[in-house]
Amino acid sequence: MTFTHVVTFSWTGQAAEDPSIPDGIAETLRRWIADADLKGLRSWTCGRDAGLAEVNADFAVVAVFDDMDSYLAYRDDAEHRRIIVEDIAPHVGQRTSVQFAG
Amino acid sequence: MTFTHVVTFSWTGQAAEDPSIPDGIAETLRRWIADADLKGLRSWTCGRDAGLAEVNADFAVVAVFDDMDSYLAYRDDAEHRRIIVEDIAPHVGQRTSVQFAG
């Protein structure tokens, strides 16, 4: 059974005002995904909320893996950790995540 | 370009204690998805959080559509609205959602 990882972000400060910051984050993540050798990664998408509901968060990543171990390797990848700490965390107002079998 | 809908839930009250309630919600949603004629729905998955991180929410749904209009038809489907109001809303502590092109 595949394993799905979902994370949503609501931005704070400058990132909530200037879309170029979340767009830069998306670009950095996409470059990492394109270059990295992430075994078991079946699909990966991310994007800015389309604005269809006031209460929505601002950004989401959805990644589907062959299994939980493939997700754990993705989660613990050094470059992924660097992007989280240096590029994403400074801009996060709220983060919600779920990983589920399916 | 496809269009992705993500929603996460943290349950409250009995649903946070008794997994049969979120499992019942998942089953109701899966039956609706199986029976409904939802044009443009490419993939749909849901599931309970696997418990890999304390801060995680409890449950997520990920649905991918051909386009935004297909998502809007899904969102506004009468049975979907009934399930949200009658089966899900009474148990929701926190809900986070994002829809994005991708």
N, CA and C atoms of all chains as a GROMACS GRO file, in nm:
protein
  612
    1MET      N    1   0.085  -0.120   0.000
    1MET     CA    2   0.000   0.000   0.000
    1MET      C    3   0.089   0.125   0.000
    2THR      N    4   0.049   0.220  -0.082
    2THR     CA    5   0.128   0.343  -0.086
    2THR      C    6   0.113   0.421   0.045
    3PHE      N    7   0.195   0.521   0.061
    3PHE     CA    8   0.198   0.601   0.184
    3PHE      C    9   0.202   0.747   0.144
    4THR      N   10   0.104   0.825   0.197
    4THR     CA   11   0.088   0.965   0.156
    4THR      C   12   0.129   1.062   0.267
    5HIS      N   13   0.204   1.163   0.227
    5HIS     CA   14   0.245   1.271   0.318
    5HIS      C   15   0.181   1.401   0.271
    6VAL      N   16   0.116   1.469   0.365
    6VAL     CA   17   0.050   1.597   0.335
    6VAL      C   18   0.100   1.699   0.436
    7VAL      N   19   0.138   1.816   0.389
    7VAL     CA   20   0.170   1.924   0.483
    7VAL      C   21   0.111   2.054   0.427
    8THR      N   22   0.051   2.135   0.516
    8THR     CA   23  -0.001   2.266   0.476
    8THR      C   24   0.068   2.372   0.561
    9PHE      N   25   0.084   2.488   0.501
    9PHE     CA   26   0.146   2.600   0.571
    9PHE      C   27   0.060   2.724   0.559
   10SER      N   28   0.051   2.801   0.668
   10SER     CA   29   0.003   2.939   0.662
   10SER      C   30   0.125   3.024   0.692
   11TRP      N   31   0.151   3.119   0.607
   11TRP     CA   32   0.271   3.199   0.621
   11TRP      C   33   0.250   3.314   0.717
   12THR      N   34   0.360   3.371   0.763
   12THR     CA   35   0.354   3.486   0.853
   12THR      C   36   0.450   3.594   0.802
   13GLY      N   37   0.434   3.717   0.853
   13GLY     CA   38   0.527   3.824   0.818
   13GLY      C   39   0.531   3.849   0.668
   14GLN      N   40   0.652   3.877   0.618
   14GLN     CA   41   0.673   3.914   0.479
   14GLN      C   42   0.619   3.809   0.382
   15ALA      N   43   0.634   3.683   0.417
   15ALA     CA   44   0.591   3.574   0.328
   15ALA      C   45   0.440   3.574   0.307
   16ALA      N   46   0.367   3.630   0.404
   16ALA     CA   47   0.221   3.636   0.391
   16ALA      C   48   0.181   3.753   0.298
   17GLU      N   49   0.273   3.844   0.277
   17GLU     CA   50   0.243   3.962   0.196
   17GLU      C   51   0.300   3.949   0.055
   18ASP      N   52   0.422   3.890   0.046
   18ASP     CA   53   0.496   3.889  -0.080
   18ASP      C   54   0.500   3.748  -0.139
   19PRO      N   55   0.418   3.720  -0.242
   19PRO     CA   56   0.408   3.584  -0.298
   19PRO      C   57   0.540   3.532  -0.354
   20SER      N   58   0.634   3.621  -0.377
   20SER     CA   59   0.761   3.573  -0.434
   20SER      C   60   0.836   3.484  -0.333
   21ILE      N   61   0.807   3.503  -0.206
   21ILE     CA   62   0.876   3.420  -0.105
   21ILE      C   63   0.823   3.276  -0.110
   22PRO      N   64   0.692   3.253  -0.098
   22PRO     CA   65   0.644   3.115  -0.113
   22PRO      C   66   0.676   3.057  -0.251
   23ASP      N   67   0.674   3.140  -0.353
   23ASP     CA   68   0.711   3.088  -0.486
   23ASP      C   69   0.857   3.043  -0.488
   24GLY      N   70   0.941   3.117  -0.415
   24GLY     CA   71   1.083   3.079  -0.405
   24GLY      C   72   1.099   2.947  -0.331
   25ILE      N   73   1.018   2.930  -0.227
   25ILE     CA   74   1.020   2.804  -0.151
   25ILE      C   75   0.978   2.689  -0.242
   26ALA      N   76   0.872   2.710  -0.317
   26ALA     CA   77   0.823   2.605  -0.409
   26ALA      C   78   0.932   2.570  -0.510
   27GLU      N   79   1.000   2.669  -0.561
   27GLU     CA   80   1.105   2.647  -0.660
   27GLU      C   81   1.222   2.568  -0.599
   28THR      N   82   1.261   2.606  -0.478
   28THR     CA   83   1.370   2.536  -0.409
   28THR      C   84   1.332   2.390  -0.385
   29LEU      N   85   1.209   2.366  -0.342
   29LEU     CA   86   1.165   2.229  -0.318
   29LEU      C   87   1.161   2.150  -0.449
   30ARG      N   88   1.108   2.211  -0.554
   30ARG     CA   89   1.100   2.141  -0.683
   30ARG      C   90   1.239   2.106  -0.735
   31ARG      N   91   1.333   2.196  -0.716
   31ARG     CA   92   1.471   2.169  -0.764
   31ARG      C   93   1.531   2.052  -0.685
   32TRP      N   94   1.505   2.055  -0.554
   32TRP     CA   95   1.556   1.944  -0.471
   32TRP      C   96   1.497   1.811  -0.517
   33ILE      N   97   1.365   1.808  -0.536
   33ILE     CA   98   1.295   1.684  -0.577
   33ILE      C   99   1.349   1.638  -0.714
   34ALA      N  100   1.375   1.733  -0.802
   34ALA     CA  101   1.423   1.696  -0.937
   34ALA      C  102   1.564   1.637  -0.930
   35ASP      N  103   1.645   1.688  -0.838
   35ASP     CA  104   1.787   1.647  -0.834
   35ASP      C  105   1.811   1.529  -0.741
   36ALA      N  106   1.728   1.516  -0.639
   36ALA     CA  107   1.757   1.415  -0.535
   36ALA      C  108   1.725   1.274  -0.586
   37ASP      N  109   1.790   1.176  -0.527
   37ASP     CA  110   1.763   1.035  -0.561
   37ASP      C  111   1.677   0.978  -0.448
   38LEU      N  112   1.547   1.003  -0.458
   38LEU     CA  113   1.455   0.966  -0.350
   38LEU      C  114   1.383   0.837  -0.386
   39LYS      N  115   1.438   0.725  -0.339
   39LYS     CA  116   1.378   0.596  -0.375
   39LYS      C  117   1.236   0.585  -0.320
   40GLY      N  118   1.148   0.532  -0.403
   40GLY     CA  119   1.012   0.505  -0.358
   40GLY      C  120   0.919   0.624  -0.364
   41LEU      N  121   0.966   0.738  -0.416
   41LEU     CA  122   0.880   0.854  -0.430
   41LEU      C  123   0.799   0.840  -0.559
   42ARG      N  124   0.667   0.828  -0.546
   42ARG     CA  125   0.582   0.803  -0.664
   42ARG      C  126   0.535   0.934  -0.726
   43SER      N  127   0.495   1.028  -0.639
   43SER     CA  128   0.451   1.158  -0.694
   43SER      C  129   0.475   1.265  -0.589
   44TRP      N  130   0.495   1.390  -0.641
   44TRP     CA  131   0.522   1.500  -0.548
   44TRP      C  132   0.465   1.627  -0.612
   45THR      N  133   0.379   1.695  -0.542
   45THR     CA  134   0.328   1.823  -0.595
   45THR      C  135   0.321   1.923  -0.480
   46CYS      N  136   0.325   2.049  -0.516
   46CYS     CA  137   0.308   2.154  -0.416
   46CYS      C  138   0.245   2.274  -0.483
   47GLY      N  139   0.192   2.364  -0.402
   47GLY     CA  140   0.140   2.484  -0.465
   47GLY      C  141   0.074   2.580  -0.368
   48ARG      N  142   0.053   2.701  -0.418
   48ARG     CA  143  -0.013   2.806  -0.341
   48ARG      C  144  -0.164   2.787  -0.345
   49ASP      N  145  -0.229   2.813  -0.233
   49ASP     CA  146  -0.374   2.800  -0.227
   49ASP      C  147  -0.438   2.889  -0.334
   50ALA      N  148  -0.546   2.835  -0.394
   50ALA     CA  149  -0.612   2.902  -0.506
   50ALA      C  150  -0.710   3.010  -0.460
   51GLY      N  151  -0.730   3.024  -0.329
   51GLY     CA  152  -0.815   3.132  -0.280
   51GLY      C  153  -0.964   3.105  -0.290
   52LEU      N  154  -1.006   2.980  -0.288
   52LEU     CA  155  -1.147   2.946  -0.301
   52LEU      C  156  -1.222   2.950  -0.169
   53ALA      N  157  -1.148   2.962  -0.058
   53ALA     CA  158  -1.214   2.968   0.073
   53ALA      C  159  -1.128   3.052   0.167
   54GLU      N  160  -1.192   3.148   0.233
   54GLU     CA  161  -1.123   3.239   0.323
   54GLU      C  162  -1.039   3.166   0.428
   55VAL      N  163  -1.097   3.054   0.480
   55VAL     CA  164  -1.033   2.988   0.595
   55VAL      C  165  -0.915   2.901   0.555
   56ASN      N  166  -0.887   2.890   0.426
   56ASN     CA  167  -0.781   2.798   0.382
   56ASN      C  168  -0.643   2.842   0.429
   57ALA      N  169  -0.552   2.744   0.436
   57ALA     CA  170  -0.411   2.775   0.459
   57ALA      C  171  -0.355   2.828   0.327
   58ASP      N  172  -0.223   2.855   0.324
   58ASP     CA  173  -0.165   2.925   0.209
   58ASP      C  174  -0.096   2.835   0.108
   59PHE      N  175  -0.050   2.720   0.152
   59PHE     CA  176   0.040   2.641   0.068
   59PHE      C  177   0.031   2.496   0.110
   60ALA      N  178   0.051   2.404   0.020
   60ALA     CA  179   0.048   2.261   0.055
   60ALA      C  180   0.151   2.185  -0.029
   61VAL      N  181   0.199   2.076   0.031
   61VAL     CA  182   0.280   1.976  -0.038
   61VAL      C  183   0.210   1.843  -0.022
   62VAL      N  184   0.201   1.767  -0.131
   62VAL     CA  185   0.147   1.630  -0.126
   62VAL      C  186   0.250   1.538  -0.191
   63ALA      N  187   0.292   1.438  -0.117
   63ALA     CA  188   0.389   1.342  -0.171
   63ALA      C  189   0.338   1.200  -0.144
   64VAL      N  190   0.347   1.115  -0.246
   64VAL     CA  191   0.302   0.976  -0.233
   64VAL      C  192   0.424   0.884  -0.253
   65PHE      N  193   0.436   0.788  -0.162
   65PHE     CA  194   0.552   0.699  -0.161
   65PHE      C  195   0.509   0.554  -0.176
   66ASP      N  196   0.605   0.470  -0.213
   66ASP     CA  197   0.578   0.326  -0.218
   66ASP      C  198   0.540   0.273  -0.080
   67ASP      N  199   0.604   0.327   0.023
   67ASP     CA  200   0.584   0.276   0.159
   67ASP      C  201   0.635   0.376   0.262
   68MET      N  202   0.614   0.345   0.390
   68MET     CA  203   0.652   0.437   0.497
   68MET      C  204   0.804   0.462   0.497
   69ASP      N  205   0.881   0.359   0.472
   69ASP     CA  206   1.027   0.377   0.476
   69ASP      C  207   1.075   0.479   0.372
   70SER      N  208   1.012   0.477   0.255
   70SER     CA  209   1.049   0.576   0.152
   70SER      C  210   1.017   0.717   0.202
   71TYR      N  211   0.904   0.730   0.269
   71TYR     CA  212   0.870   0.861   0.327
   71TYR      C  213   0.974   0.902   0.432
   72LEU      N  214   1.011   0.811   0.520
   72LEU     CA  215   1.107   0.845   0.626
   72LEU      C  216   1.241   0.890   0.568
   73ALA      N  217   1.285   0.825   0.459
   73ALA     CA  218   1.410   0.866   0.393
   73ALA      C  219   1.396   1.008   0.337
   74TYR      N  220   1.282   1.037   0.278
   74TYR     CA  221   1.250   1.172   0.226
   74TYR      C  222   1.252   1.274   0.341
   75ARG      N  223   1.182   1.237   0.448
   75ARG     CA  224   1.171   1.329   0.562
   75ARG      C  225   1.309   1.361   0.619
   76ASP      N  226   1.396   1.263   0.627
   76ASP     CA  227   1.525   1.281   0.694
   76ASP      C  228   1.639   1.319   0.598
   77ASP      N  229   1.609   1.336   0.473
   77ASP     CA  230   1.712   1.375   0.375
   77ASP      C  231   1.776   1.507   0.417
   78ALA      N  232   1.911   1.512   0.411
   78ALA     CA  233   1.985   1.628   0.463
   78ALA      C  234   1.944   1.758   0.395
   79GLU      N  235   1.930   1.754   0.263
   79GLU     CA  236   1.894   1.876   0.191
   79GLU      C  237   1.752   1.919   0.225
   80HIS      N  238   1.664   1.821   0.248
   80HIS     CA  239   1.526   1.850   0.287
   80HIS      C  240   1.526   1.922   0.423
   81ARG      N  241   1.606   1.870   0.516
   81ARG     CA  242   1.616   1.930   0.648
   81ARG      C  243   1.668   2.073   0.637
   82ARG      N  244   1.768   2.093   0.550
   82ARG     CA  245   1.825   2.228   0.532
   82ARG      C  246   1.720   2.325   0.479
   83ILE      N  247   1.645   2.282   0.378
   83ILE     CA  248   1.540   2.366   0.319
   83ILE      C  249   1.435   2.401   0.426
   84ILE      N  250   1.399   2.302   0.506
   84ILE     CA  251   1.297   2.325   0.611
   84ILE      C  252   1.348   2.431   0.709
   85VAL      N  253   1.472   2.410   0.757
   85VAL     CA  254   1.526   2.499   0.861
   85VAL      C  255   1.554   2.639   0.806
   86GLU      N  256   1.620   2.644   0.691
   86GLU     CA  257   1.668   2.774   0.642
   86GLU      C  258   1.564   2.850   0.559
   87ASP      N  259   1.490   2.778   0.475
   87ASP     CA  260   1.403   2.846   0.378
   87ASP      C  261   1.256   2.852   0.422
   88ILE      N  262   1.209   2.749   0.493
   88ILE     CA  263   1.065   2.743   0.522
   88ILE      C  264   1.034   2.794   0.663
   89ALA      N  265   1.100   2.736   0.762
   89ALA     CA  266   1.065   2.764   0.903
   89ALA      C  267   1.054   2.912   0.937
   90PRO      N  268   1.145   2.998   0.887
   90PRO     CA  269   1.136   3.140   0.924
   90PRO      C  270   1.005   3.207   0.883
   91HIS      N  271   0.931   3.145   0.791
   91HIS     CA  272   0.810   3.208   0.736
   91HIS      C  273   0.680   3.143   0.779
   92VAL      N  274   0.692   3.041   0.865
   92VAL     CA  275   0.572   2.962   0.896
   92VAL      C  276   0.495   3.020   1.013
   93GLY      N  277   0.369   3.052   0.988
   93GLY     CA  278   0.279   3.093   1.095
   93GLY      C  279   0.215   2.971   1.157
   94GLN      N  280   0.164   2.884   1.067
   94GLN     CA  281   0.103   2.759   1.115
   94GLN      C  282   0.136   2.648   1.016
   95ARG      N  283   0.160   2.526   1.071
   95ARG     CA  284   0.193   2.409   0.989
   95ARG      C  285   0.103   2.294   1.034
   96THR      N  286   0.046   2.222   0.940
   96THR     CA  287  -0.035   2.104   0.971
   96THR      C  288   0.012   1.991   0.882
   97SER      N  289   0.029   1.873   0.940
   97SER     CA  290   0.078   1.761   0.860
   97SER      C  291   0.009   1.633   0.899
   98VAL      N  292  -0.007   1.546   0.801
   98VAL     CA  293  -0.060   1.411   0.823
   98VAL      C  294   0.015   1.318   0.728
   99GLN      N  295   0.048   1.201   0.779
   99GLN     CA  296   0.098   1.095   0.690
   99GLN      C  297   0.003   0.976   0.708
  100PHE      N  298  -0.042   0.918   0.599
  100PHE     CA  299  -0.135   0.805   0.614
  100PHE      C  300  -0.109   0.698   0.510
  101ALA      N  301  -0.146   0.576   0.544
  101ALA     CA  302  -0.136   0.462   0.451
  101ALA      C  303  -0.248   0.479   0.350
  102GLY      N  304  -0.206   0.492   0.226
  102GLY     CA  305  -0.308   0.512   0.122
  102GLY      C  306  -0.258   0.602   0.011
  103MET      N  307  -0.367   2.162  -1.653
  103MET     CA  308  -0.300   2.130  -1.526
  103MET      C  309  -0.403   2.076  -1.427
  104THR      N  310  -0.362   1.971  -1.358
  104THR     CA  311  -0.455   1.913  -1.259
  104THR      C  312  -0.474   2.009  -1.142
  105PHE      N  313  -0.569   1.978  -1.057
  105PHE     CA  314  -0.604   2.064  -0.944
  105PHE      C  315  -0.620   1.975  -0.823
  106THR      N  316  -0.543   2.010  -0.714
  106THR     CA  317  -0.538   1.923  -0.596
  106THR      C  318  -0.609   1.987  -0.477
  107HIS      N  319  -0.687   1.906  -0.408
  107HIS     CA  320  -0.758   1.947  -0.286
  107HIS      C  321  -0.701   1.864  -0.170
  108VAL      N  322  -0.664   1.936  -0.065
  108VAL     CA  323  -0.611   1.871   0.056
  108VAL      C  324  -0.690   1.922   0.175
  109VAL      N  325  -0.733   1.832   0.262
  109VAL     CA  326  -0.794   1.877   0.388
  109VAL      C  327  -0.743   1.787   0.500
  110THR      N  328  -0.710   1.848   0.614
  110THR     CA  329  -0.669   1.771   0.732
  110THR      C  330  -0.764   1.804   0.846
  111PHE      N  331  -0.784   1.704   0.931
  111PHE     CA  332  -0.871   1.722   1.047
  111PHE      C  333  -0.799   1.678   1.174
  112SER      N  334  -0.820   1.753   1.281
  112SER     CA  335  -0.789   1.705   1.416
  112SER      C  336  -0.924   1.688   1.483
  113TRP      N  337  -0.947   1.572   1.539
  113TRP     CA  338  -1.077   1.541   1.597
  113TRP      C  339  -1.088   1.592   1.739
  114THR      N  340  -1.210   1.602   1.787
  114THR     CA  341  -1.233   1.645   1.924
  114THR      C  342  -1.332   1.548   1.991
  115GLY      N  343  -1.340   1.554   2.124
  115GLY     CA  344  -1.439   1.472   2.195
  115GLY      C  345  -1.420   1.323   2.169
  116GLN      N  346  -1.531   1.253   2.156
  116GLN     CA  347  -1.532   1.107   2.142
  116GLN      C  348  -1.449   1.062   2.022
  117ALA      N  349  -1.453   1.137   1.914
  117ALA     CA  350  -1.382   1.097   1.791
  117ALA      C  351  -1.230   1.097   1.811
  118ALA      N  352  -1.184   1.175   1.908
  118ALA     CA  353  -1.040   1.179   1.936
  118ALA      C  354  -0.998   1.058   2.019
  119GLU      N  355  -1.096   0.995   2.080
  119GLU     CA  356  -1.068   0.881   2.169
  119GLU      C  357  -1.096   0.747   2.100
  120ASP      N  358  -1.205   0.746   2.022
  120ASP     CA  359  -1.255   0.619   1.966
  120ASP      C  360  -1.231   0.614   1.815
  121PRO      N  361  -1.130   0.539   1.769
  121PRO     CA  362  -1.095   0.536   1.627
  121PRO      C  363  -1.207   0.486   1.536
  122SER      N  364  -1.306   0.421   1.594
  122SER     CA  365  -1.414   0.370   1.507
  122SER      C  366  -1.494   0.485   1.446
  123ILE      N  367  -1.489   0.602   1.511
  123ILE     CA  368  -1.564   0.716   1.456
  123ILE      C  369  -1.495   0.769   1.330
  124PRO      N  370  -1.365   0.804   1.336
  124PRO     CA  371  -1.299   0.845   1.212
  124PRO      C  372  -1.299   0.733   1.106
  125ASP      N  373  -1.289   0.609   1.149
  125ASP     CA  374  -1.295   0.500   1.052
  125ASP      C  375  -1.432   0.496   0.984
  126GLY      N  376  -1.536   0.527   1.061
  126GLY     CA  377  -1.671   0.532   1.003
  126GLY      C  378  -1.684   0.645   0.903
  127ILE      N  379  -1.620   0.759   0.936
  127ILE     CA  380  -1.621   0.873   0.843
  127ILE      C  381  -1.549   0.834   0.714
  128ALA      N  382  -1.434   0.771   0.727
  128ALA     CA  383  -1.358   0.728   0.609
  128ALA      C  384  -1.443   0.634   0.523
  129GLU      N  385  -1.510   0.543   0.586
  129GLU     CA  386  -1.594   0.445   0.514
  129GLU      C  387  -1.709   0.516   0.441
  130THR      N  388  -1.773   0.609   0.508
  130THR     CA  389  -1.883   0.685   0.447
  130THR      C  390  -1.833   0.763   0.326
  131LEU      N  391  -1.717   0.827   0.341
  131LEU     CA  392  -1.660   0.902   0.229
  131LEU      C  393  -1.624   0.809   0.113
  132ARG      N  394  -1.562   0.697   0.145
  132ARG     CA  395  -1.522   0.603   0.039
  132ARG      C  396  -1.644   0.550  -0.036
  133ARG      N  397  -1.751   0.523   0.037
  133ARG     CA  398  -1.874   0.472  -0.029
  133ARG      C  399  -1.931   0.579  -0.122
  134TRP      N  400  -1.931   0.704  -0.072
  134TRP     CA  401  -1.982   0.813  -0.157
  134TRP      C  402  -1.897   0.824  -0.283
  135ILE      N  403  -1.765   0.825  -0.268
  135ILE     CA  404  -1.675   0.838  -0.383
  135ILE      C  405  -1.698   0.722  -0.482
  136ALA      N  406  -1.717   0.602  -0.431
  136ALA     CA  407  -1.737   0.485  -0.516
  136ALA      C  408  -1.869   0.495  -0.594
  137ASP      N  409  -1.971   0.552  -0.529
  137ASP     CA  410  -2.105   0.553  -0.591
  137ASP      C  411  -2.130   0.678  -0.674
  138ALA      N  412  -2.065   0.788  -0.638
  138ALA     CA  413  -2.099   0.915  -0.702
  138ALA      C  414  -2.042   0.922  -0.844
  139ASP      N  415  -2.104   1.003  -0.928
  139ASP     CA  416  -2.055   1.025  -1.065
  139ASP      C  417  -1.984   1.160  -1.064
  140LEU      N  418  -1.858   1.160  -1.022
  140LEU     CA  419  -1.783   1.284  -1.003
  140LEU      C  420  -1.689   1.305  -1.123
  141LYS      N  421  -1.739   1.380  -1.221
  141LYS     CA  422  -1.658   1.401  -1.342
  141LYS      C  423  -1.528   1.473  -1.308
  142GLY      N  424  -1.418   1.425  -1.370
  142GLY     CA  425  -1.290   1.494  -1.356
  142GLY      C  426  -1.214   1.458  -1.231
  143LEU      N  427  -1.265   1.363  -1.151
  143LEU     CA  428  -1.193   1.320  -1.031
  143LEU      C  429  -1.088   1.216  -1.074
  144ARG      N  430  -0.961   1.250  -1.056
  144ARG     CA  431  -0.855   1.159  -1.104
  144ARG      C  432  -0.814   1.060  -0.995
  145SER      N  433  -0.801   1.113  -0.871
  145SER     CA  434  -0.766   1.021  -0.761
  145SER      C  435  -0.820   1.078  -0.632
  146TRP      N  436  -0.845   0.982  -0.536
  146TRP     CA  437  -0.902   1.026  -0.409
  146TRP      C  438  -0.850   0.930  -0.303
  147THR      N  439  -0.788   0.980  -0.200
  147THR     CA  440  -0.745   0.894  -0.090
  147THR      C  441  -0.770   0.965   0.042
  148CYS      N  442  -0.785   0.886   0.146
  148CYS     CA  443  -0.799   0.944   0.280
  148CYS      C  444  -0.739   0.847   0.380
  149GLY      N  445  -0.712   0.897   0.499
  149GLY     CA  446  -0.665   0.803   0.598
  149GLY      C  447  -0.630   0.867   0.730
  150ARG      N  448  -0.616   0.781   0.830
  150ARG     CA  449  -0.579   0.824   0.964
  150ARG      C  450  -0.429   0.846   0.973
  151ASP      N  451  -0.388   0.948   1.046
  151ASP     CA  452  -0.245   0.976   1.062
  151ASP      C  453  -0.175   0.854   1.121
  152ALA      N  454  -0.052   0.830   1.069
  152ALA     CA  455   0.024   0.710   1.108
  152ALA      C  456   0.098   0.727   1.240
  153GLY      N  457   0.093   0.847   1.300
  153GLY     CA  458   0.154   0.865   1.432
  153GLY      C  459   0.304   0.884   1.429
  154LEU      N  460   0.360   0.935   1.321
  154LEU     CA  461   0.505   0.952   1.310
  154LEU      C  462   0.554   1.083   1.372
  155ALA      N  463   0.459   1.172   1.405
  155ALA     CA  464   0.500   1.300   1.465
  155ALA      C  465   0.390   1.346   1.559
  156GLU      N  466   0.428   1.381   1.681
  156GLU     CA  467   0.333   1.423   1.783
  156GLU      C  468   0.242   1.537   1.733
  157VAL      N  469   0.304   1.631   1.658
  157VAL     CA  470   0.229   1.753   1.623
  157VAL      C  471   0.131   1.733   1.509
  158ASN      N  472   0.130   1.615   1.452
  158ASN     CA  473   0.044   1.592   1.334
  158ASN      C  474  -0.104   1.604   1.365
  159ALA      N  475  -0.183   1.634   1.259
  159ALA     CA  476  -0.328   1.627   1.270
  159ALA      C  477  -0.366   1.478   1.268
  160ASP      N  478  -0.497   1.449   1.268
  160ASP     CA  479  -0.542   1.310   1.284
  160ASP      C  480  -0.580   1.240   1.155
  161PHE      N  481  -0.619   1.316   1.056
  161PHE     CA  482  -0.683   1.255   0.938
  161PHE      C  483  -0.664   1.347   0.819
  162ALA      N  484  -0.655   1.293   0.700
  162ALA     CA  485  -0.641   1.376   0.579
  162ALA      C  486  -0.716   1.313   0.463
  163VAL      N  487  -0.760   1.401   0.373
  163VAL     CA  488  -0.815   1.362   0.244
  163VAL      C  489  -0.734   1.433   0.138
  164VAL      N  490  -0.696   1.360   0.034
  164VAL     CA  491  -0.627   1.420  -0.082
  164VAL      C  492  -0.704   1.379  -0.207
  165ALA      N  493  -0.745   1.479  -0.284
  165ALA     CA  494  -0.818   1.449  -0.408
  165ALA      C  495  -0.757   1.530  -0.521
  166VAL      N  496  -0.738   1.466  -0.636
  166VAL     CA  497  -0.679   1.532  -0.752
  166VAL      C  498  -0.782   1.532  -0.865
  167PHE      N  499  -0.798   1.648  -0.926
  167PHE     CA  500  -0.902   1.666  -1.029
  167PHE      C  501  -0.839   1.708  -1.162
  168ASP      N  502  -0.915   1.692  -1.269
  168ASP     CA  503  -0.869   1.741  -1.399
  168ASP      C  504  -0.851   1.892  -1.396
  169ASP      N  505  -0.939   1.961  -1.323
  169ASP     CA  506  -0.937   2.108  -1.321
  169ASP      C  507  -1.016   2.162  -1.204
  170MET      N  508  -1.016   2.294  -1.188
  170MET     CA  509  -1.083   2.355  -1.074
  170MET      C  510  -1.234   2.329  -1.077
  171ASP      N  511  -1.294   2.332  -1.194
  171ASP     CA  512  -1.439   2.311  -1.203
  171ASP      C  513  -1.479   2.173  -1.150
  172SER      N  514  -1.396   2.074  -1.180
  172SER     CA  515  -1.426   1.939  -1.130
  172SER      C  516  -1.422   1.937  -0.977
  173TYR      N  517  -1.325   2.010  -0.922
  173TYR     CA  518  -1.318   2.021  -0.774
  173TYR      C  519  -1.443   2.090  -0.721
  174LEU      N  520  -1.485   2.199  -0.783
  174LEU     CA  521  -1.601   2.274  -0.733
  174LEU      C  522  -1.728   2.188  -0.735
  175ALA      N  523  -1.742   2.105  -0.838
  175ALA     CA  524  -1.858   2.014  -0.844
  175ALA      C  525  -1.852   1.913  -0.729
  176TYR      N  526  -1.733   1.863  -0.701
  176TYR     CA  527  -1.710   1.770  -0.588
  176TYR      C  528  -1.745   1.840  -0.456
  177ARG      N  529  -1.691   1.962  -0.441
  177ARG     CA  530  -1.712   2.036  -0.316
  177ARG      C  531  -1.860   2.058  -0.291
  178ASP      N  532  -1.935   2.091  -0.396
  178ASP     CA  533  -2.075   2.132  -0.380
  178ASP      C  534  -2.173   2.016  -0.398
  179ASP      N  535  -2.124   1.896  -0.418
  179ASP     CA  536  -2.212   1.779  -0.432
  179ASP      C  537  -2.299   1.764  -0.308
  180ALA      N  538  -2.430   1.738  -0.329
  180ALA     CA  539  -2.526   1.737  -0.217
  180ALA      C  540  -2.490   1.633  -0.111
  181GLU      N  541  -2.452   1.514  -0.156
  181GLU     CA  542  -2.419   1.409  -0.059
  181GLU      C  543  -2.291   1.444   0.017
  182HIS      N  544  -2.199   1.509  -0.052
  182HIS     CA  545  -2.075   1.553   0.013
  182HIS      C  546  -2.107   1.654   0.123
  183ARG      N  547  -2.195   1.747   0.090
  183ARG     CA  548  -2.236   1.847   0.189
  183ARG      C  549  -2.303   1.780   0.308
  184ARG      N  550  -2.387   1.678   0.280
  184ARG     CA  551  -2.456   1.609   0.390
  184ARG      C  552  -2.355   1.538   0.482
  185ILE      N  553  -2.260   1.470   0.422
  185ILE     CA  554  -2.157   1.400   0.500
  185ILE      C  555  -2.078   1.499   0.585
  186ILE      N  556  -2.044   1.612   0.526
  186ILE     CA  557  -1.967   1.714   0.600
  186ILE      C  558  -2.046   1.762   0.721
  187VAL      N  559  -2.173   1.798   0.695
  187VAL     CA  560  -2.256   1.857   0.803
  187VAL      C  561  -2.290   1.753   0.911
  188GLU      N  562  -2.336   1.636   0.865
  188GLU     CA  563  -2.390   1.537   0.960
  188GLU      C  564  -2.284   1.447   1.022
  189ASP      N  565  -2.187   1.403   0.941
  189ASP     CA  566  -2.093   1.300   0.987
  189ASP      C  567  -1.958   1.357   1.033
  190ILE      N  568  -1.911   1.466   0.970
  190ILE     CA  569  -1.775   1.513   1.000
  190ILE      C  570  -1.776   1.630   1.098
  191ALA      N  571  -1.851   1.734   1.067
  191ALA     CA  572  -1.846   1.859   1.145
  191ALA      C  573  -1.860   1.839   1.296
  192PRO      N  574  -1.950   1.750   1.342
  192PRO     CA  575  -1.967   1.735   1.487
  192PRO      C  576  -1.839   1.690   1.560
  193HIS      N  577  -1.743   1.636   1.484
  193HIS     CA  578  -1.623   1.577   1.546
  193HIS      C  579  -1.496   1.658   1.523
  194VAL      N  580  -1.510   1.772   1.456
  194VAL     CA  581  -1.389   1.843   1.413
  194VAL      C  582  -1.342   1.940   1.520
  195GLY      N  583  -1.217   1.922   1.562
  195GLY     CA  584  -1.155   2.018   1.652
  195GLY      C  585  -1.089   2.126   1.571
  196GLN      N  586  -1.012   2.082   1.469
  196GLN     CA  587  -0.946   2.177   1.380
  196GLN      C  588  -0.946   2.120   1.238
  197ARG      N  589  -0.964   2.211   1.141
  197ARG     CA  590  -0.967   2.173   0.999
  197ARG      C  591  -0.874   2.267   0.923
  198THR      N  592  -0.791   2.210   0.836
  198THR     CA  593  -0.704   2.292   0.750
  198THR      C  594  -0.720   2.243   0.609
  199SER      N  595  -0.732   2.337   0.515
  199SER     CA  596  -0.752   2.296   0.377
  199SER      C  597  -0.675   2.386   0.282
  200VAL      N  598  -0.631   2.327   0.172
  200VAL     CA  599  -0.567   2.402   0.064
  200VAL      C  600  -0.611   2.338  -0.067
  201GLN      N  601  -0.638   2.421  -0.165
  201GLN     CA  602  -0.656   2.370  -0.302
  201GLN      C  603  -0.554   2.442  -0.389
  202PHE      N  604  -0.483   2.367  -0.472
  202PHE     CA  605  -0.380   2.431  -0.555
  202PHE      C  606  -0.375   2.369  -0.693
  203ALA      N  607  -0.330   2.449  -0.788
  203ALA     CA  608  -0.308   2.402  -0.925
  203ALA      C  609  -0.184   2.316  -0.922
  204GLY      N  610  -0.203   2.192  -0.961
  204GLY     CA  611  -0.087   2.100  -0.958
  204GLY      C  612  -0.129   1.959  -0.920
   0.00000   0.00000   0.00000
